[in-house]
Amino acid sequence: MKCHTLMVQGTTSDAGKSLLVTALCRWLVRQKVHVAPFKPQNMALNSAVTVDGGEIGRAQAVQAYACGLEPHTDMNPILLKPNTDIGAQVIVHGRAIANMDATDYHDYKRIAREAVLESFERLAAEYENIIVEGAGSPAEINLRHNDIANMGFAEAVDCPVIIVADIHRGGVFAHLVGTLELLSDSERARVVGFVINCFRGDIKLLQSGLDWLEEYTDKPVLGVLPFLHDLHLEAEDALPREKIIKNENTKRFRVVVPVLPRISNHTDFDPLRLHPQVDFCFVGIGEEIPNADLIILPGSKSVRADLEWLRMHNWDHAISRHLRYGGKLIGICGGYQMLGKFIHDPSGIEGESGSSEGLGLFDLETTLEPEKQLRNVQGELVIGNAPVSGYEIHTGVTSGPALASPAVHFENSTDGAISDDGQIMGSYLHGIFETTEACLAIVEWVGLVEAQAHDYGEQRDAEIDRLADMVEQHMDTAQLRSLLNIGVKTA
């Protein structure tokens, strides 16, 4: 069996690469094709734990779900998790190997390329089709040397490339033509077509531009994808910008998440953002924390630095005031570590070695250690005795008397803590709100009367199906079948 590969690259970051790969994956599953997603190199602070006990970008995990697969480290062999403005933790085949600045990593890419090709070859031996997602733009001239994320990869495996651009940003024809012009002759030759994303309005008004683009480049436009209102797809990295419109007549309560400089896995909160009875907001730099029923301290890639930043902005005082007025508080992963008395980093795992005083709301301390804890877990939430599942991604080892009142019971262990007054909860468990029963128990704990169960997994699956419908309705599926060698669709 020969594996056929198609790569999606974008004119910019957030042009629609993740969306299109997810859409194509689910569309191919509908064609009864055994397909897998692949992203050679990802830079993101949203990640997931794989079935083989490693770590990959969250977007690739969602693409795996679109394929009906468990996420695997081969789907994203290189993951970069920024921990400073010029450096990142480098994760290869699911395991953190080092912190590197941009210059060091640029030199390391020759080695990273080997890991990328190893993973790709394993997937190619198992699947009929692979849909590959590029990173950023292939026209970033300063990153072309030893490229493994875009055309460097496409050239290495000799696969065709689709280029997608977001018309909502403006200048879509300049983006597409400019990107094409900055490619080498061989790279330009492997571009098999364009996709325009986020179009609103009458397609007739765009047609003259499409005709010009095809004539000027001698490349077809394979699809014009509409702007999908109220679409939810878990973000690769950037915080969601759109406000979710909810029924004004529904009784709701307010959840606030402070946005830390190195916030990680903010997709944890998507089930709450989408919950019809939750008024959710992220609070950013320069904003005051408003009155709320629940404050959640999120995960962080640099916990001690983010804790200092939180104090600099007086958010610690806002949290104290929130608790005095009876509000509930949850800390997830790094946010949980902040709730203790101290965070120790003797080895300089996340920055300069040393210790930082925590918020002192739990009698516990955390020590950061080189070996990262990565595991998928299932258990029972103490609140409401609700079943819960999720995943752990952390370097901290936490100890102290507060652990005698855990937040979660697993088969042979426990996790987190709950305060004696039942007002504060901390847990290492990412994805804690995705389990319908656990989410319901938590919103009831916060005080929502007549709380409704919200099935986030079902909603996510329905959103992916919307994307597959979009491919069927707005792309040249005959061309796609030809490119992917999946035959002619029969009636």
C-alpha positions as CSV (number, residue, x, y, z in Angstrom):
1,M,0.0,0.0,0.0
2,K,1.4,3.4,-1.0
3,C,0.6,6.3,1.3
4,H,-0.4,9.5,-0.4
5,T,0.4,12.8,1.3
6,L,-1.0,16.3,1.0
7,M,0.4,19.3,2.8
8,V,-1.5,22.4,3.8
9,Q,0.6,25.6,4.2
10,G,-0.6,29.1,4.9
11,T,0.3,32.6,3.9
12,T,0.4,33.6,7.6
13,S,-0.1,32.2,11.0
14,D,-3.8,31.6,11.8
15,A,-4.7,31.6,8.0
16,G,-6.7,28.4,8.5
17,K,-4.2,25.6,8.3
18,S,-5.3,23.7,11.4
19,L,-9.0,24.2,10.4
20,L,-8.4,22.9,6.8
21,V,-6.4,19.9,8.0
22,T,-9.1,19.0,10.5
23,A,-11.7,19.4,7.9
24,L,-9.9,17.2,5.3
25,C,-9.2,14.5,7.9
26,R,-12.9,14.1,8.8
27,W,-13.9,14.4,5.1
28,L,-11.5,11.6,4.3
29,V,-12.9,9.4,7.1
30,R,-16.3,9.8,5.5
31,Q,-14.7,8.5,2.3
32,K,-13.7,5.4,4.2
33,V,-10.0,6.4,4.0
34,H,-7.5,5.4,6.7
35,V,-6.0,8.8,7.3
36,A,-3.7,10.4,9.9
37,P,-2.7,14.0,10.6
38,F,0.9,15.2,10.8
39,K,2.6,18.4,11.8
40,P,6.4,18.2,11.6
41,Q,7.1,21.1,13.9
42,N,4.7,23.0,16.1
43,M,5.2,26.0,18.5
44,A,2.4,26.1,21.0
45,L,1.6,26.1,24.7
46,N,-1.6,24.1,24.2
47,S,-0.7,20.4,24.3
48,A,-2.1,17.0,24.9
49,V,-0.9,13.6,26.2
50,T,-0.7,10.8,23.7
51,V,-1.7,7.2,23.8
52,D,2.1,6.3,23.9
53,G,2.7,8.6,26.9
54,G,4.2,11.6,25.1
55,E,3.2,15.2,24.4
56,I,2.0,16.8,21.2
57,G,0.3,20.0,20.2
58,R,-3.4,20.3,21.0
59,A,-4.3,21.0,17.4
60,Q,-2.9,17.6,16.3
61,A,-4.8,15.9,19.0
62,V,-8.0,17.4,17.7
63,Q,-7.0,16.3,14.2
64,A,-6.5,12.8,15.5
65,Y,-10.0,12.8,16.9
66,A,-11.3,14.0,13.5
67,C,-9.7,10.8,12.1
68,G,-11.2,8.6,14.8
69,L,-7.7,8.0,16.2
70,E,-6.0,8.3,19.5
71,P,-3.3,11.0,19.4
72,H,0.2,9.7,19.0
73,T,3.6,11.3,19.3
74,D,4.4,10.6,15.6
75,M,1.7,13.0,14.6
76,N,3.8,15.9,15.9
77,P,7.4,14.9,16.4
78,I,8.7,18.3,17.2
79,L,6.9,20.6,19.7
80,L,8.3,23.9,20.9
81,K,6.9,25.3,24.1
82,P,8.0,29.0,24.5
83,N,9.2,29.8,28.0
84,T,10.8,33.2,27.3
85,D,10.6,35.7,24.4
86,I,13.7,34.1,22.8
87,G,13.6,30.5,24.0
88,A,11.5,27.4,24.3
89,Q,11.4,23.9,25.7
90,V,12.2,21.5,22.8
91,I,10.1,18.3,22.8
92,V,11.1,15.5,20.5
93,H,8.9,12.4,20.0
94,G,6.9,13.5,23.0
95,R,9.7,14.0,25.4
96,A,11.4,17.2,26.6
97,I,15.1,17.2,25.7
98,A,16.3,20.7,26.5
99,N,15.6,24.4,26.7
100,M,17.1,26.2,23.7
101,D,17.2,29.8,22.5
102,A,16.3,30.6,18.9
103,T,19.9,30.4,17.7
104,D,20.6,27.1,19.4
105,Y,17.5,25.6,17.9
106,H,18.3,26.9,14.5
107,D,21.5,24.8,14.6
108,Y,19.6,21.8,16.1
109,K,17.1,21.6,13.2
110,R,19.4,19.3,11.3
111,I,19.0,16.7,14.0
112,A,15.3,17.5,14.5
113,R,14.8,16.8,10.7
114,E,15.8,13.2,11.3
115,A,13.1,12.8,14.1
116,V,10.5,14.4,11.8
117,L,11.3,12.0,8.9
118,E,11.3,9.0,11.2
119,S,7.8,9.8,12.5
120,F,6.5,10.4,9.0
121,E,7.9,7.2,7.7
122,R,6.2,5.2,10.5
123,L,2.9,6.9,9.7
124,A,3.3,6.4,6.0
125,A,3.8,2.7,6.5
126,E,0.5,2.5,8.4
127,Y,-2.0,4.9,6.7
128,E,-3.4,5.3,3.2
129,N,-3.3,9.1,3.4
130,I,-1.5,11.7,5.5
131,I,-2.7,15.3,5.8
132,V,0.2,17.5,6.8
133,E,0.0,20.9,8.4
134,G,2.7,23.5,7.9
135,A,3.7,26.2,10.5
136,G,3.6,29.9,10.0
137,S,4.4,30.7,6.4
138,P,6.8,29.1,3.8
139,A,7.7,32.6,2.8
140,E,9.6,33.5,6.0
141,I,12.9,34.0,4.4
142,N,14.9,34.1,7.6
143,L,13.7,30.6,8.5
144,R,14.3,28.9,5.2
145,H,17.7,27.4,6.0
146,N,17.3,23.8,7.3
147,D,13.5,24.3,7.3
148,I,11.5,21.3,8.6
149,A,8.1,22.9,9.0
150,N,7.1,23.9,5.5
151,M,8.7,23.5,2.1
152,G,11.8,21.9,3.5
153,F,9.6,19.0,4.7
154,A,7.5,19.0,1.5
155,E,10.7,18.8,-0.6
156,A,12.1,16.0,1.6
157,V,9.1,13.7,1.2
158,D,8.1,15.0,-2.3
159,C,4.4,15.9,-1.5
160,P,2.0,18.4,-3.2
161,V,1.1,21.5,-1.3
162,I,-2.1,23.6,-0.9
163,I,-1.7,27.2,0.2
164,V,-4.5,28.7,2.3
165,A,-5.1,32.4,3.0
166,D,-7.6,34.2,5.2
167,I,-9.6,36.8,3.2
168,H,-11.0,38.2,6.4
169,R,-7.5,39.7,7.1
170,G,-7.5,41.7,3.8
171,G,-5.0,41.5,0.9
172,V,-5.7,37.9,0.2
173,F,-4.5,38.0,-3.4
174,A,-1.3,39.8,-2.4
175,H,-0.8,37.2,0.3
176,L,-1.1,34.3,-2.1
177,V,0.9,35.8,-5.0
178,G,3.5,37.2,-2.7
179,T,4.0,33.8,-1.0
180,L,4.3,32.1,-4.3
181,E,6.8,34.6,-5.6
182,L,9.1,34.1,-2.6
183,L,9.3,30.3,-3.2
184,S,12.1,28.6,-5.2
185,D,11.2,27.2,-8.6
186,S,11.0,23.6,-7.3
187,E,8.8,24.7,-4.3
188,R,6.5,26.7,-6.5
189,A,6.1,23.7,-8.8
190,R,4.7,21.6,-6.0
191,V,2.0,24.1,-5.1
192,V,-1.1,22.4,-6.6
193,G,-3.7,25.1,-5.7
194,F,-5.0,27.7,-3.3
195,V,-7.8,27.8,-0.8
196,I,-9.4,31.1,0.4
197,N,-10.7,31.0,3.9
198,C,-13.3,33.0,5.9
199,F,-15.2,34.5,2.9
200,R,-18.3,36.4,3.6
201,G,-20.7,37.8,1.0
202,D,-21.7,37.1,-2.6
203,I,-19.1,34.8,-4.3
204,K,-20.0,36.5,-7.6
205,L,-18.2,39.6,-6.4
206,L,-15.1,37.6,-5.8
207,Q,-15.1,35.7,-9.1
208,S,-13.1,38.2,-11.2
209,G,-10.3,38.0,-8.6
210,L,-10.3,34.2,-8.6
211,D,-10.2,34.2,-12.4
212,W,-7.2,36.7,-12.3
213,L,-5.4,34.6,-9.7
214,E,-5.7,31.4,-11.7
215,E,-4.6,33.1,-14.9
216,Y,-1.7,34.9,-13.3
217,T,-0.3,32.0,-11.3
218,D,-1.5,29.1,-13.5
219,K,-2.7,27.4,-10.3
220,P,-6.3,26.5,-9.5
221,V,-8.4,27.8,-6.7
222,L,-9.5,24.6,-5.0
223,G,-12.1,26.2,-2.8
224,V,-13.5,29.3,-1.2
225,L,-14.5,28.5,2.4
226,P,-17.2,30.5,4.0
227,F,-16.8,32.2,7.4
228,L,-18.5,29.8,9.8
229,H,-20.4,31.7,12.4
230,D,-20.1,30.4,16.0
231,L,-17.6,27.8,14.9
232,H,-15.6,26.3,17.8
233,L,-12.3,24.5,17.1
234,E,-9.7,24.2,19.9
235,A,-7.0,26.8,19.4
236,E,-3.5,25.8,18.5
237,D,-2.1,28.6,20.7
238,A,-3.7,32.0,20.4
239,L,-6.5,32.9,22.9
240,P,-9.9,32.9,21.3
241,R,-11.0,36.4,20.3
242,E,-14.7,36.0,19.5
243,K,-17.4,36.3,22.2
244,I,-19.9,33.5,22.2
245,I,-23.5,34.7,21.9
246,K,-25.8,33.1,24.5
247,N,-29.4,33.3,25.3
248,E,-29.9,36.4,27.4
249,N,-32.9,34.8,29.2
250,T,-30.7,31.9,30.6
251,K,-29.6,32.3,34.2
252,R,-25.8,32.2,34.2
253,F,-22.9,32.7,36.5
254,R,-19.5,34.3,35.8
255,V,-16.2,32.6,35.4
256,V,-13.0,34.6,35.1
257,V,-9.5,33.3,34.0
258,P,-6.6,35.7,34.4
259,V,-4.4,35.5,31.3
260,L,-0.8,35.0,32.5
261,P,2.1,35.8,30.1
262,R,3.0,32.1,29.7
263,I,-0.5,30.7,30.0
264,S,-0.7,27.1,28.8
265,N,-3.5,24.8,27.9
266,H,-6.1,27.5,27.9
267,T,-8.2,25.0,25.9
268,D,-9.0,23.6,29.3
269,F,-11.7,26.2,29.6
270,D,-13.5,25.7,26.3
271,P,-16.2,23.6,27.9
272,L,-17.0,26.5,30.2
273,R,-16.8,29.1,27.4
274,L,-19.3,27.1,25.5
275,H,-21.6,26.2,28.4
276,P,-24.9,27.9,27.9
277,Q,-25.2,28.8,31.6
278,V,-21.7,30.3,32.0
279,D,-20.7,33.9,31.4
280,F,-17.0,33.3,30.7
281,C,-14.2,35.8,30.2
282,F,-10.4,36.0,30.0
283,V,-8.9,39.0,31.8
284,G,-5.8,40.3,30.2
285,I,-3.0,42.8,30.9
286,G,-4.1,46.1,32.3
287,E,-7.6,44.8,33.2
288,E,-9.0,44.4,36.6
289,I,-10.5,41.1,37.7
290,P,-14.2,41.7,37.8
291,N,-16.7,40.3,40.3
292,A,-17.2,36.7,39.6
293,D,-18.6,33.5,41.0
294,L,-15.5,31.5,40.1
295,I,-11.9,32.5,39.4
296,I,-9.6,29.9,37.7
297,L,-5.8,30.2,37.8
298,P,-4.6,28.5,34.6
299,G,-1.6,26.4,33.8
300,S,1.7,28.2,33.1
301,K,4.9,27.3,31.3
302,S,6.9,29.6,33.7
303,V,5.0,29.3,37.0
304,R,7.3,31.4,39.3
305,A,7.6,34.2,36.7
306,D,3.9,34.3,36.1
307,L,3.2,34.3,39.8
308,E,5.5,37.3,40.2
309,W,3.6,39.0,37.3
310,L,0.3,38.2,38.9
311,R,1.5,40.0,42.0
312,M,2.8,43.0,40.1
313,H,-0.7,43.6,38.7
314,N,-2.3,43.2,42.2
315,W,-4.3,40.2,41.0
316,D,-3.4,38.4,44.3
317,H,-5.3,41.1,46.2
318,A,-8.2,40.7,43.8
319,I,-8.2,37.0,44.5
320,S,-8.2,37.6,48.3
321,R,-11.1,40.0,47.9
322,H,-13.0,37.4,45.8
323,L,-12.5,34.8,48.5
324,R,-13.6,37.2,51.3
325,Y,-16.9,37.7,49.4
326,G,-17.5,33.9,49.2
327,G,-16.3,33.3,45.6
328,K,-14.9,29.9,44.6
329,L,-11.3,29.5,43.3
330,I,-9.7,26.7,41.3
331,G,-6.1,26.3,40.3
332,I,-5.2,24.0,37.4
333,C,-1.6,22.6,37.1
334,G,0.6,25.7,37.4
335,G,-2.3,27.6,38.9
336,Y,-2.6,24.8,41.5
337,Q,1.1,25.1,42.4
338,M,0.6,28.9,42.9
339,L,-2.0,28.2,45.6
340,G,0.6,26.6,47.9
341,K,3.2,28.1,50.2
342,F,6.3,27.8,48.1
343,I,7.4,26.8,44.6
344,H,11.0,25.6,44.4
345,D,13.1,25.3,41.2
346,P,16.5,24.2,42.4
347,S,17.6,23.1,39.0
348,G,16.4,26.1,37.1
349,I,13.9,24.1,35.1
350,E,11.8,27.1,34.2
351,G,14.3,29.9,34.6
352,E,16.7,31.0,37.2
353,S,17.1,28.6,40.1
354,G,15.5,29.6,43.4
355,S,12.2,29.6,45.3
356,S,9.1,31.7,45.2
357,E,6.5,32.3,47.9
358,G,3.1,31.1,46.8
359,L,-0.3,32.5,47.6
360,G,-0.4,30.4,50.8
361,L,-4.0,29.2,50.3
362,F,-3.0,25.5,50.7
363,D,-0.5,24.0,53.1
364,L,1.7,22.5,50.4
365,E,4.9,23.1,48.5
366,T,6.0,22.2,45.0
367,T,9.5,21.3,43.7
368,L,10.1,21.4,40.0
369,E,12.1,18.4,38.8
370,P,13.6,17.6,35.3
371,E,11.4,14.7,34.6
372,K,8.0,15.8,33.2
373,Q,4.9,13.9,34.4
374,L,2.8,12.8,31.4
375,R,-0.2,10.6,31.7
376,N,-3.8,10.2,30.8
377,V,-6.0,9.4,33.8
378,Q,-9.5,8.5,34.9
379,G,-10.9,8.8,38.3
380,E,-13.6,10.4,40.5
381,L,-13.9,14.0,41.4
382,V,-14.5,14.5,45.1
383,I,-17.0,17.2,44.4
384,G,-20.3,15.4,43.6
385,N,-18.4,12.1,43.4
386,A,-18.5,12.7,39.6
387,P,-16.5,10.6,37.1
388,V,-13.7,12.6,35.5
389,S,-10.9,12.0,33.0
390,G,-8.1,14.1,31.7
391,Y,-4.3,14.3,31.4
392,E,-1.3,15.5,33.4
393,I,1.5,17.6,32.0
394,H,3.8,19.0,34.7
395,T,7.3,19.0,36.1
396,G,6.3,19.8,39.7
397,V,6.1,17.3,42.6
398,T,3.8,18.6,45.2
399,S,3.7,17.6,48.9
400,G,2.2,18.8,52.2
401,P,-0.7,18.3,54.6
402,A,-3.2,19.8,52.2
403,L,-3.0,16.6,50.1
404,A,-4.9,14.8,52.8
405,S,-8.0,16.3,51.4
406,P,-7.6,15.5,47.6
407,A,-9.7,16.8,44.8
408,V,-9.6,13.6,42.7
409,H,-9.4,9.9,43.5
410,F,-7.7,7.6,41.1
411,E,-7.6,3.8,41.4
412,N,-4.3,3.7,43.2
413,S,-3.6,7.4,44.0
414,T,-5.1,10.9,44.5
415,D,-4.6,14.3,43.0
416,G,-4.9,17.9,44.1
417,A,-6.5,19.4,47.2
418,I,-9.7,21.0,48.5
419,S,-9.7,23.5,51.3
420,D,-11.5,22.7,54.6
421,D,-14.2,25.2,53.9
422,G,-14.8,23.8,50.4
423,Q,-14.1,27.2,48.7
424,I,-10.8,26.4,47.0
425,M,-9.8,23.4,44.8
426,G,-6.5,22.7,43.1
427,S,-5.6,19.9,40.6
428,Y,-3.0,18.9,38.1
429,L,-5.7,17.5,35.9
430,H,-6.0,19.2,32.5
431,G,-9.3,18.6,30.7
432,I,-11.2,18.4,34.0
433,F,-14.2,20.3,32.5
434,E,-14.5,18.1,29.4
435,T,-16.1,15.2,31.3
436,T,-19.9,16.1,31.3
437,E,-20.5,14.8,34.9
438,A,-17.5,16.5,36.3
439,C,-18.3,19.8,34.7
440,L,-21.9,19.6,36.0
441,A,-20.7,18.9,39.5
442,I,-18.3,21.8,39.4
443,V,-20.9,24.4,38.2
444,E,-23.2,23.1,40.9
445,W,-20.4,23.5,43.5
446,V,-19.9,27.1,42.4
447,G,-23.6,27.7,43.1
448,L,-25.5,27.5,39.8
449,V,-29.1,26.7,40.4
450,E,-30.8,24.2,38.0
451,A,-27.4,23.5,36.3
452,Q,-27.6,21.8,32.9
453,A,-25.3,19.0,31.7
454,H,-23.3,20.1,28.7
455,D,-21.7,17.4,26.5
456,Y,-18.5,19.1,25.3
457,G,-17.2,16.0,23.4
458,E,-20.5,15.8,21.4
459,Q,-20.3,19.5,20.6
460,R,-16.7,19.2,19.4
461,D,-17.5,16.3,17.2
462,A,-20.4,18.2,15.7
463,E,-18.1,21.1,14.9
464,I,-15.7,18.9,13.1
465,D,-18.6,17.5,11.1
466,R,-19.4,21.1,10.1
467,L,-15.9,21.4,8.7
468,A,-16.3,18.2,6.7
469,D,-19.6,19.5,5.3
470,M,-17.8,22.6,4.3
471,V,-15.2,20.6,2.3
472,E,-17.9,18.7,0.5
473,Q,-19.9,21.9,-0.4
474,H,-17.1,24.4,-1.1
475,M,-14.1,22.6,-2.4
476,D,-13.2,20.8,-5.6
477,T,-13.6,17.3,-4.2
478,A,-12.8,15.7,-7.6
479,Q,-9.4,17.4,-7.5
480,L,-8.9,16.3,-3.9
481,R,-9.6,12.7,-4.7
482,S,-7.2,12.9,-7.6
483,L,-4.4,14.4,-5.4
484,L,-5.0,11.8,-2.8
485,N,-5.6,8.9,-5.1
486,I,-8.8,7.8,-3.4
487,G,-10.7,7.0,-6.6
488,V,-14.0,8.5,-7.9
489,K,-16.9,8.9,-5.6
490,T,-19.8,6.6,-6.6
491,A,-23.4,7.6,-6.2
